[in-house]
Structure formats: structure tokens, C-alpha cells
């Protein structure tokens, strides 16, 4: 991901009403109720000029898309339906994308940079099967005997069908607080509303943050994500001696630090030593700069609020409040395994499938391996399968088991019953439980 000089940041209107005035169509409950007056006149002119008088309107005309985990057939389908597929996210700097940018993917991409960026930008996040549904409606419209004007209006309104969005929307991520994946809310997507904007202030507004990662592309990608939700980025290169630098926190990846690695990578070590020596101050003039895991920023995006970084012990990697030394926790909070021969990250709180019987449970913690290269033990809270896609979540009273890391098979998605119902009907949940990794949470009956 390249740096994004996004119109979402620089050209964002000052109020939701003025933002909506730039949206060609809002997500609407009934397409039949939408009239030509709902169309942005500037959008209509651009689309009309692009198509010419002799060609038919296509449903994705004038819209832009980016995605994660897609095949070429998906990007080809976007272009076939009139849309523009952005392979390079730096293309978000193009003018006129506000209100017409969509994200297409699937939930197993939730830890990918583009997926997290989509959550931060507040763009509509849709399962790739949404594209097929749009095409089917588009072709069905061709078969009906309607006048050209009515057909054109209907076709242009297809991407803004609220009922279809409700069935095809993706989770913004896994909430540590609830233990459930949270579907994107329509009231946020229809306004392209970034986390916190609905309350009048982006969640990281006023925060000055430095990202320290070994991989420069990942570091740049995270900087774009944090800027999208209001943060001011203090680059590692701008950190100088003399206590003149103002930074509120250093964000890094626990996976890059001991005990996951034998040594701290040089780019991160320099940044951390700079903080230890007291060469920076936060916005309040205090030299105690905490080092925070990136999972904190991700949870702020999922919950759409600025969480305190001491609300969960996994967030703080170093803080003067606790010690003068680097206090990297010796308990392993995550593990990189394999799923279909692809490296996959497993963390505390993840819902996983494991064992030959394909049992499902929630990761509670990891035991450190007895040997430096040996496997680690994983403590699991069982989620018992029930009929109708249900997982019985007994919470603290649920059975616990310990497994070997090699028994992990992959991730599982658990939704609230309400969210699951929304995407089960006319959505992307398969008809058989054997073909899905998406389930709904069911609490056990109360014992009287």
C-alpha cells in the first residue's frame, strides 16, 4: 500500500449533511421509492458524458472499488459492470472518489491492510458475492419491458440498494469486548462515515503517533490507516534528539518483539531507545511515552471509539508507569501458523477450528514452548456445535481444553443472532453447515 493523500481526509465536509450532498445515491430501503431528484446532477452529467447517447447505463458506472483476497474474475466483473478497480490504493488520491468508493472482500481477510483501511475509511464493505447479485439484477432488468429512462434510473440505483447491502455486508472485525465479529452498520456505510465521525470527532483526532515496524510498506500502510481516523503521524525519521519531538505513543507489532523473535529489529530498537532516553514528550509535556501494540488501534476502529490503552493488558508493551525497562510480556499472545499452506496469525480471543473432529473454541492463552523451536500449548474455551449454525457459548463456565499448536485448522466467525440472520437470508451464508466457517452465538439455557 502506498501513501494515501485521501479526499476522505483533505476534502471531507464539515458536517454529515454536507457530506451526503456529495453522495450520488444514499443506501435506500426501496429502489422503487427513489426518484431522479435523488441523483447528484454532477454525477449524472459525468456518467452521461462517459456513456454517450447510444450506450446503456451500467450499475457501477462512476464507482471505484478496492479489495482484498479477490481473484481476477472479481476485478474483471467490476469493470464489466462499469466500475473502476483500484489495484494500487494510492489511487484513492484521485478526485471524486468520496461517496463512490466501495470495498469488496471476504471476512478471512480481516487482518489484511486493505481490509483494515476500509474499516478506517468507513466505506461500504461488501462480500464479493454482492457483485454477482448486482449482475443478476442488471441482466434481469434487461429482460423486462421498460422504457429507457426508467431502466437507467433503476440500474444506477442498484449499488445503493439497502436491502442488498444488509445481506452482503462484511464484519469490520472481531471485537475483543464482545467476543463476536461485528457487521458494518448501514447507518455508517451509507454516509461513508469513518469511526468517530458520527459523534463529531474522529477517534484519533489530536493524537500524535509514531509507527515503528520492520517492514516499511506495512509501516506506511498503518500510517495511512491511522491518518484516516484522525491521527497526526510523527515519522520515525522526524524523531530527533533534544526533547523537541511531541509524540503521544509509539505503535508497533508484538510479533516483531521477543519472545516471538530472538532480538528486536534495528528500526524498532532505535525508536524504542529514543523513548527510553526521554528524548520525546507527549502532548501534555510528559516524557513517559508508552509503546503500544497495534491491536489497540485495530480495536478502536472496530469499536468506533478511542479506547484506553490500559483497558487490556495485551495493548501496553512498555510504559514508564510500570517499569523503567522494556516489559515485553513473556506470555505468548499470538502465534503464526498455517492454513491451507498460507501463514496465518492466531491471537488470544480468536475463534478457531481445531483437531480431527473439527471442534470449535476461543483461544484463551498460549503456553511458551519448552524449547526455542518447539510447539506451544494452546488453551481453548470450547464452543459446542448445535443445529442451525449455532455455537453454544458458555463463557467462563464452558469446558476448557489444551491442544498442541499443530492441531489448529483455521479461523471461525461467530456473529450475534441478529447479524447472522441479516446475512443468512439472501446473503452469503451457504445452505449447509459443512460448507461454512460462519456461525451464530447462542447462550446456554439458564439452569434454574
NORPEZI-V727804 format. One record per helix or strand of 3 or more residues. SS is the DSSP state (2 for helix, 1 for strand). FROM is the first residue (numbers start at 1). TO is the last residue. Records with the same first field share a line. If there is no record, write none. Layout:
SS=FROM-TO ; FROM-TO
//
This chain:
2=7-10 ; 16-20 ; 31-33 ; 36-38 ; 41-51 ; 72-80 ; 89-93 ; 107-109 ; 113-121 ; 129-143 ; 148-160 ; 162-168 ; 186-189 ; 197-199 ; 216-228 ; 236-238 ; 254-256 ; 266-276 ; 294-303 ; 395-397 ; 405-407 ; 417-424 ; 433-435
1=64-67 ; 101-105 ; 124-127 ; 171-174 ; 181-183 ; 208-211 ; 249-252 ; 290-293 ; 316-318 ; 334-339 ; 342-347 ; 351-354 ; 359-366 ; 377-382 ; 390-393 ; 400-404 ; 408-411 ; 413-415 ; 438-443
//
